[in-house]
Amino acid sequence: MSPHAAPGELRAWIERHLDPLEHRDAAHATSDFDLTPNAFPNEPVELVPAAVLVGLIQRDHGFSVLLTRRSDTMRRHTGQVALPGGRCDPGETVWQTALREAHEEVGLHPDFVSLAGLSSPYRTGTGYLVTPVVGFVREGFSLTANPDEVADIFETPFGFLMDPVNYEEHERETPDGQKRRFYAMTHEDQYIWGATAGMLRALYDRLYGAAVA
C-alpha cells in the first residue's frame, strides 16, 4: 500500500505488518554492521535493551514522523538526528520506555499516543538492542524540547522515509581505522543517518519489502 494512501487504510495496513507489543526476537535484528561485511563482532555481547518511538502524526499531506536533533552538549551522538528514546529502566517494557523517553525528551504525553506494534529490533555498535515502537499521535498534543537532550524537534514526511530512492549508502572511518558503511538521507536541512536511518530503512523493508503482501 502506498505511504500516501488514505490515513485510515494506511494505519490499519501498517498495524497488520508490525509485531505485537509483547514480541521481541533479537535473532532477527538489523544492525549498524549490515552494510559492512565482516564488521560484526564475533564475540558474544550482552546488549543493553533500549527503545525508540516512531511517532506517526497525521498531517494534510499524510503521515509524518516525529524526529529530534540531539543536543550539542550530549556525550554521545552529539547533534545527530534521532527518534525519541533511550535505554530501558529495570522492569520496563520496550513500549513503556519509548513513551517515557518521548515524554522526557520532547514533552509528548503518552495519552496522545496509540501504540500500533513493534518494528524490527536494531543492534547498535555501542552495544544496545533498540526496539522501535510504532505509535500514532492524535491531534491536540504539545511539544517542549528538554534542552539537556534535544536541540530541535521536527517532522519528516512518512512518504519520504518510506521511499528507498531517498536512502544512500555513505561511508566513514571509525577511530580505530575501520571503514563503516551506513544508510543516510537528507530532507530539507536535516541529515538523517546511522542507527536512526537504519531503523527507518528496516521499517521500510518490513512494510514494503519484496516479500510483503
C-alpha atoms as one frame of an Amber mdcrd trajectory, in Angstrom:
protein
   0.000   0.000   0.000   1.261   3.464  -0.879   2.504   5.584   2.061   0.284
   8.296   0.582  -2.899   6.195   0.890  -5.924   7.320   2.894  -4.873   7.648
   6.565  -7.380   5.137   7.926  -6.468   2.439   5.414  -2.747   3.088   5.765
  -2.919   2.954   9.539  -4.667  -0.423   9.545  -2.214  -1.767   6.960   0.819
  -0.628   8.984  -0.563  -2.224  12.141  -1.003  -5.567  10.357   2.687  -5.619
   9.361   4.120  -4.942  12.817   4.935  -7.370  15.617   2.644  -7.339  18.664
   3.853  -5.355  21.664   4.852  -8.459  23.629   7.022  -9.798  20.796  10.819
  -9.422  20.839  13.019 -11.505  18.561  16.626 -10.350  18.770  17.710 -13.151
  16.440  16.205 -11.213  13.529  17.639  -7.821  14.466  19.082  -5.488  11.899
  22.255  -3.669  12.864  24.898  -0.999  12.364  27.016  -3.683  10.677  24.640
  -4.847   7.938  26.279  -2.781   5.180  29.854  -3.569   6.238  30.812  -7.218
   5.543  32.767  -8.972   8.308  32.449  -5.987  10.627  30.062  -7.562  13.128
  31.859  -8.518  16.362  32.338 -12.262  16.671  32.427 -12.399  20.453  29.144
 -12.677  22.402  27.942  -9.312  23.648  25.350  -8.680  26.353  23.247  -5.999
  24.708  21.566  -3.236  26.680  17.808  -3.092  25.934  16.535   0.229  24.628
  13.571   1.566  22.680  12.586   4.472  20.465   9.206   5.856  19.478   8.340
   6.039  15.788   5.587   8.600  16.228   3.296   8.916  13.199   1.393  12.197
  13.046  -1.451  12.764  10.594  -0.993  15.949   8.567  -2.667  17.370   5.464
  -0.022  15.750   3.236  -0.328  12.396   5.027   1.581  10.975   7.973   4.836
  12.463   9.191   7.407  11.037  11.629   8.478  12.827  14.800  12.256  13.289
  14.954  14.717  15.222  17.083  18.200  16.632  16.793  20.243  15.756  19.827
  21.720  18.481  21.983  25.249  19.649  21.233  26.126  19.030  24.887  25.351
  15.285  24.817  28.279  12.975  25.498  27.388  10.618  22.634  25.892  11.165
  19.172  26.125  14.913  19.625  23.901  16.870  17.259  22.646  13.780  15.424
  19.084  13.248  14.277  17.292  10.670  16.413  13.950   9.141  17.216  12.873
   9.903  20.813  14.097   7.086  23.030  16.737   5.606  25.282  17.701   2.658
  27.431  15.074   0.643  29.292  14.788   1.051  33.038  14.617  -2.171  35.091
  11.190  -3.786  34.790  10.056  -1.652  31.868   8.603  -2.984  28.655  10.012
  -1.507  25.449   6.829   0.445  24.758   6.857   1.887  28.287  10.419   3.026
  27.646   9.535   4.604  24.297   6.601   6.515  25.795   8.583   7.623  28.864
  11.542   8.810  26.830   9.329  10.706  24.370   7.675  12.436  27.316  11.017
  13.281  28.924  12.729  14.427  25.724  10.030  16.328  23.861   7.089  16.563
  26.261   4.812  14.240  24.287   2.234  12.990  26.780   1.568   9.220  26.480
  -2.189   9.854  26.405  -1.798  11.213  22.871  -0.104   8.065  21.541  -1.956
   4.985  20.310   0.533   2.125  20.116   0.438   0.079  16.917   3.198  -2.505
  17.360   6.918  -3.142  17.071   9.270  -2.880  14.127  12.472  -4.911  13.774
  14.928  -4.577  16.688  18.213  -2.900  15.850  21.660  -3.667  17.251  23.999
  -0.678  17.552  27.767  -0.689  17.521  27.693   0.809  21.015  26.073  -2.317
  22.481  22.366  -1.515  22.532  19.458  -3.567  21.227  16.931  -0.915  20.260
  13.290  -1.790  19.619  11.356   0.734  17.503   7.841   1.141  18.905   5.395
   2.488  16.325   2.566   4.671  17.561   0.009   7.059  16.083  -0.077  10.521
  17.657  -3.502  12.117  17.801  -4.232  15.820  17.464  -4.033  18.219  20.394
  -0.548  17.359  21.646   2.076  19.943  22.510   5.849  19.517  22.494   8.628
  21.109  24.514  12.255  20.120  23.993  14.276  19.107  27.037  17.346  21.327
  26.473  19.640  18.817  28.186  18.879  16.249  25.484  17.187  17.859  22.495
  18.247  20.836  20.384  15.410  20.682  17.861  12.105  18.882  17.209  10.857
  18.416  13.674   8.777  16.168  11.428   9.706  14.361   8.215   7.057  13.043
   5.799   6.450   9.318   6.171   6.248   9.015   2.384   9.786  10.399   2.046
  11.132   7.991   4.663   9.390   5.035   3.005  10.858   5.745  -0.442  14.009
   3.631  -0.996  15.245   6.104  -3.606  15.973   8.544  -0.779  18.362   6.168
   1.019  22.036   6.468   0.142  24.949   4.375   1.377  27.637   6.518   2.958
  30.986   5.569   4.458  33.046   6.859   7.373  36.227   5.772   9.084  35.934
   4.815  12.747  38.504   5.977  15.347  40.241   2.591  15.124  40.721   2.981
  11.375  37.943   0.674  10.169  35.545   1.791   7.478  31.839   1.557   8.160
  29.007   1.911   5.660  25.584   3.129   6.709  22.303   4.431   5.375  21.805
   8.183   5.157  19.351  10.647   3.658  18.769  14.373   3.713  15.373  16.019
   3.961  15.417  19.797   3.763  18.354  20.674   6.050  18.253  17.554   8.242
  20.846  14.812   7.714  19.413  11.501   8.938  21.992   8.730   9.180  23.405
   5.836  11.191  21.152   3.905  13.551  18.173   6.209  13.002  18.319   5.802
   9.229  18.944   2.074   9.683  15.829   1.633  11.813  13.705   3.630   9.395
  15.063   1.608   6.480  14.241  -1.598   8.380  10.693  -0.307   8.824  10.512
   0.282   5.077  11.757  -3.281   4.445   9.119  -4.655   6.823   6.273  -2.665
   5.270   7.272  -2.521   1.627   9.912  -5.207   1.051   9.549  -7.537  -1.930
   8.181 -10.370   0.204   5.473  -8.221   1.825   1.897  -8.855   0.725
